[in-house]
Amino acid sequence: MPVSPFDYQPATRIISGTDSLEKVGALARDLGAHRVLLVTDRGIASAGHPSRAVASLEAAGIQVRVFEGVRENPTTADVDCCVEAARALDADFLVGLGGGSSMDTAKGANFLLTNGGRIHDYWGVGKATKPMLPLIAIPTTAGTGSECQSFALISDADTHQKMACGDPKAAARVAILDPLLTLSQPLRVTACTGVDALAHALETAVTKKRTVLSAMFSREAFRLCMQGLEQVLDQPEDLTARAAMQIGAAFAGTAIENSMLGAAHSAANPLTAHLGMVHGHAVGIMLPAVIRFNAADPRVRAMYMEHAAAAGIRSIEELVERVEEVLDAAGMRVERRKYTLEPSLVPVLAEEAARQWTATFNPRPVGPADFAAFYQEVFA
């Protein structure tokens, strides 16, 4: 297989370990922080995690304000509220604590605080012209991998169009992976975020932008996520498995940064928009159909198998079966039956899926007819 060119410049230091959250104050101080806006949501706040971070930051002599206004699938309005809170503090540093929504909101606000304008101006890649505030990302889930990405995924509050705004300057300076933080998640959140991470590992493995480097991260991410997620779903208190999942999700996020995603994510976004299906659930149920479609190309099949072998899987059929077993352990295929997909909606979803940016990176060309077939297979 030819070796694709790449330019790898890691921007994010990764710190993993139990109680590593306690290091946030010293890390922020060493990066020059004086006034920190800690970006999180009310659920995370009620779990007590922000208070631990605040104590660490204040012990380091740093002024802190907590913004708890993050919502799932953040919009331009959410980002604007975060910007107001940061300006009221005159923040010179950001900490994103929570799931992908918290980290995306912090990144989105960072664009506007430092470069002005509105978030739509940064839709795409590399559109920030000025330096951005330092950011520490602290995931409380093992899913999005946003802590290791330079992208913020923000929806237009009026049109609901999802905008991927990416710039190397937006990447976190430090990602803190503390598995203790994931214990407070409901099992449903653990399942959805974990399946999302597993999908990231498999999609990044085969995209058109795949490189030797990204393949290394996606392969190890798949091994960690496949083994860790099954264990976490069976024994939610297993910190070793949760740590493996966090690391796997971060590695998958690093792979995304270097190789992007594919058709399963393209198919998932319209399901979230039209049916209200949680992102991880939507990606998960679409993944087996996309794997089978892509694996019809012998070259892509070989890429899948290179990664599957790392987890002891010997065929594409076994790979799909193992993914479906994880979906069943998470209750996703049973829960899918709660959603009704009217035949008249299929072409609408298919057209929207085909227009998703991630569809352009799928290893096989994929159009509306293909997406329609995916939806019909999954919702049969």
Steps between C-alpha positions, in 0.01 A plus 500: 500500500644843407600724790299824490681823588423671829611790718451415866536785747340393829363803680353324802680352797307198634501421872323181607446360848270475798463838679687680221228771517684630808785613270292755311599795721874445471471435128298817438740706711799366305323604179459856629137497617370780724125504433342169393152443363405140575244385241267216601136398527259481792503121514877492535478779758251299707744207497754725674780482244526877436537571871808275507646679202423841651673401826811395307503820295445726800772319695732597214407866550271521196167685486222275369147544376279202412273513195237225531296589193622225266227299328518184293576572133603862571367775278623842400279642777675282760839616377389865521396449864838347578676794335305743719607314813865499389496871422340582836797328666753632248611137477849425377464121516228238440430160653243274333369242749236251388401316186569609145239776530694675778826483310338609173331795671832608652674473162221684322513783753876514461467580128278799572688626806830517314411548135161675514208463260254215531550125503387468138820683400705200617300226330769297329869472578768753592295820494624650829771758430590593859632295794239340724475461876662192657252220569510197728247231404373258765256238367252343740400248234691259279352586163548803280878533522447877480782543750745399227342687210525856371136500383191644667170361374239775538143513363337811361228589753251581223573255218644217716778459243803343668820694440842342552737784588860387511833670551826369648496797738173375652649171622531453875846549645433218747247216516446352847360145498378411849291181493340588836306775322321246281353308796226760543358437153168321464549164329309629196754783457788257548354279225430778249834675543687170498336385179582838346868448588490150353350641179773765488765229521346302214414793272842663531655164414382511139442861389652654190723715724632199692876501554744264670490731801123527526470124449728444799270706724176355363628142531592539868180697562295213356679241714453703818139597428385156391642333810431785743141576399376143538657487846364841608147410390523179701681649802450880509727545805806348329746792499758312295248450219384860529859623472546285190185651350618856573836437339334325206263793449790747513700294249194481274470878528864531397427274205205722400729802510724328247256300286139626550188278504267327255150396399374371836535849645347653188199272538470567873467879494164508316362242745590730787351802325171338391436223753675641806720191524808540721813532286680192634188289456451624144862438400499157661194362325624626161851361541446131404329593171782739414770244583336244271468760222862615526639147536370413154820670381785251558746779583270640768425152631875454556512827697215387725667165557830661591322667792267213582795264539632719784189395696522132396231527230559287191243603238275785394200290593640454850578873523141593418373234740720634783382856437140380507566318827622826653191679369282231656687523831424872490135431414525707183347269243201432727457869579515584128151350474365798694574717197277493193650596167223593258576396140451858384782614730760259361589707190521814715742335742698347214547836325608664824741218580660521156566872556683443830868592492603163643343320203776639280761305696327161482728248323230404249299767316166528675192684377131545585402158363758331720387687810138415423600134488676534837191651663269240349727220624526637854133595537354197322 
